[in-house]
Amino acid sequence: MTALTSMVIDDESVARSILESYIGQLEGWSAPVPCRSALEALDKINKGMKPDVIFLDINMPVLSGIEFFRLLEEPPIAVFTTAYSEFAVDAFELHVTDYLVKPISFQRFLKTVQRIQSLLTPEKDLAISTTIKRDYMFVKHNGKMQRIDLDDIIFIEAKGDYIYIETGQKHFMVLMPMKEIEEYVPAETFRRIHRSFIVNIRKINSVHGNIIEMEGKEIPIGVNYKEDFLKSITDRNKE
């Protein structure tokens, strides 16, 4: 079956990188074509490019996403992306497939992709590639999208509706549920060892009793997580 093709149109490089990273984890999808402006995307389409899906920022200079979409004679499936929720009515009046408000979580992105695949490839279930190496993530911190290299993360701690990410050099408080970050970080490196903690296995200095020592901090191992955690680090020693 031919892979689905897509185009990511956004004047912000960070926003493009996030969606490119997300799409890169989907099985059955080609690497997306990035465009820095609606004019660049319009030029590619006029020259014959026919993406199955476009992820389109609304607020762009010179030509907005909405203006660009209205110029297309045969528009593909479209998903509008924007930091401004007030554009939602305009978007749905154009019969776009979905509308994503930035910052876009991977979990919310997957819901959109499921909707797209139900339209384009209803016979095929959504699958996430396990071979893609995810080595960084973007989170919203202090009003901007902050890149964090996953190898730098020591541990992640739940604090109410927020998560605290410790890297040793810096720390970040991010509005995000623990379950969402647990689904994003690679399981071969990160392990949930307590209802409030996820740790980077590579950063562990020692384990004794129900305590993990890492980078000068002691982190408790939850009773319900201890058996699976100890088995995971034992299995790694056998590899």
Secondary structure, DSSP 8 states (H G I E B T S, - for coil): ---B-EEEE-S-HHHHHHHHHHHTTBTTB---EEESSHHHHHHHHHTT---SEEEEES--SSS-HHHHHHH-SS--EEEEEES-GGGHHHHHHTT-SEEEESS--HHHHHHHHHHHHHHH-TTS---B-SSS---EEEEEETTEEEEEEGGG--EEEEETTEEEEE-SS-EEEEE--HHHHHHHS-TTTEEEEETTEEEEGGG--EEETTEEEETTEEEE--HHHHHHHHHHHHHHHH-
